[in-house]
Amino acid sequence: MKMKKMLALILALCLIVTAAAACGESGKDGGKEKLKVATSPDFAPMAFVDTSKQGRS
Protein backbone atom coordinates (compact mmCIF):
# COMPACT_ATOMS: atom_id res chain seq x y z
CA MET A 1 0.00 0.00 0.00
CA LYS A 2 2.86 2.36 0.85
CA MET A 3 4.49 1.65 -2.51
CA LYS A 4 1.30 2.63 -4.37
CA LYS A 5 1.14 5.94 -2.48
CA MET A 6 4.79 6.63 -3.25
CA LEU A 7 4.28 5.87 -6.94
CA ALA A 8 1.19 8.09 -7.05
CA LEU A 9 3.16 10.91 -5.40
CA ILE A 10 6.02 10.58 -7.89
CA LEU A 11 3.63 10.57 -10.85
CA ALA A 12 1.81 13.63 -9.47
CA LEU A 13 5.10 15.47 -9.06
CA CYS A 14 6.11 14.58 -12.63
CA LEU A 15 2.78 15.92 -13.88
CA ILE A 16 3.23 19.19 -11.96
CA VAL A 17 6.79 19.66 -13.23
CA THR A 18 5.72 18.97 -16.81
CA ALA A 19 2.82 21.41 -16.58
CA ALA A 20 5.08 24.09 -15.10
CA ALA A 21 7.66 23.60 -17.86
CA ALA A 22 5.01 23.91 -20.56
CA CYS A 23 3.98 27.31 -19.20
CA GLY A 24 7.49 28.74 -19.41
CA GLU A 25 8.56 31.42 -21.84
CA SER A 26 11.56 31.33 -24.09
CA GLY A 27 13.13 34.70 -24.77
CA LYS A 28 15.15 33.26 -27.63
CA ASP A 29 12.69 34.05 -30.43
CA GLY A 30 11.76 37.57 -29.33
CA GLY A 31 8.23 36.68 -28.26
CA LYS A 32 7.12 35.66 -31.76
CA GLU A 33 5.39 32.34 -32.07
CA LYS A 34 6.61 29.97 -34.77
CA LEU A 35 4.90 26.91 -36.12
CA LYS A 36 7.17 24.19 -37.42
CA VAL A 37 5.68 21.51 -39.65
CA ALA A 38 7.48 18.41 -40.80
CA THR A 39 6.31 15.78 -43.24
CA SER A 40 7.76 12.55 -44.44
CA PRO A 41 7.95 12.36 -48.23
CA ASP A 42 7.92 8.57 -48.17
CA PHE A 43 4.55 8.50 -46.36
CA ALA A 44 1.91 8.25 -49.10
CA PRO A 45 -0.76 10.70 -47.85
CA MET A 46 1.85 13.42 -47.29
CA ALA A 47 3.54 13.06 -50.67
CA PHE A 48 0.36 12.69 -52.73
CA VAL A 49 0.30 14.73 -55.92
CA ASP A 50 -3.00 15.11 -57.77
CA THR A 51 -1.91 14.95 -61.41
CA SER A 52 -5.35 16.01 -62.64
CA LYS A 53 -4.85 19.47 -61.10
CA GLN A 54 -1.31 20.20 -62.31
CA GLY A 55 -0.91 23.63 -63.80
CA ARG A 56 -3.90 25.04 -61.93
CA SER A 57 -3.71 27.30 -58.91
C-alpha positions as CSV (number, residue, x, y, z in Angstrom):
1,M,0.0,0.0,0.0
2,K,2.9,2.4,0.9
3,M,4.5,1.6,-2.5
4,K,1.3,2.6,-4.4
5,K,1.1,5.9,-2.5
6,M,4.8,6.6,-3.3
7,L,4.3,5.9,-6.9
8,A,1.2,8.1,-7.0
9,L,3.2,10.9,-5.4
10,I,6.0,10.6,-7.9
11,L,3.6,10.6,-10.8
12,A,1.8,13.6,-9.5
13,L,5.1,15.5,-9.1
14,C,6.1,14.6,-12.6
15,L,2.8,15.9,-13.9
16,I,3.2,19.2,-12.0
17,V,6.8,19.7,-13.2
18,T,5.7,19.0,-16.8
19,A,2.8,21.4,-16.6
20,A,5.1,24.1,-15.1
21,A,7.7,23.6,-17.9
22,A,5.0,23.9,-20.6
23,C,4.0,27.3,-19.2
24,G,7.5,28.7,-19.4
25,E,8.6,31.4,-21.8
26,S,11.6,31.3,-24.1
27,G,13.1,34.7,-24.8
28,K,15.2,33.3,-27.6
29,D,12.7,34.0,-30.4
30,G,11.8,37.6,-29.3
31,G,8.2,36.7,-28.3
32,K,7.1,35.7,-31.8
33,E,5.4,32.3,-32.1
34,K,6.6,30.0,-34.8
35,L,4.9,26.9,-36.1
36,K,7.2,24.2,-37.4
37,V,5.7,21.5,-39.6
38,A,7.5,18.4,-40.8
39,T,6.3,15.8,-43.2
40,S,7.8,12.5,-44.4
41,P,8.0,12.4,-48.2
42,D,7.9,8.6,-48.2
43,F,4.5,8.5,-46.4
44,A,1.9,8.3,-49.1
45,P,-0.8,10.7,-47.9
46,M,1.8,13.4,-47.3
47,A,3.5,13.1,-50.7
48,F,0.4,12.7,-52.7
49,V,0.3,14.7,-55.9
50,D,-3.0,15.1,-57.8
51,T,-1.9,14.9,-61.4
52,S,-5.3,16.0,-62.6
53,K,-4.8,19.5,-61.1
54,Q,-1.3,20.2,-62.3
55,G,-0.9,23.6,-63.8
56,R,-3.9,25.0,-61.9
57,S,-3.7,27.3,-58.9
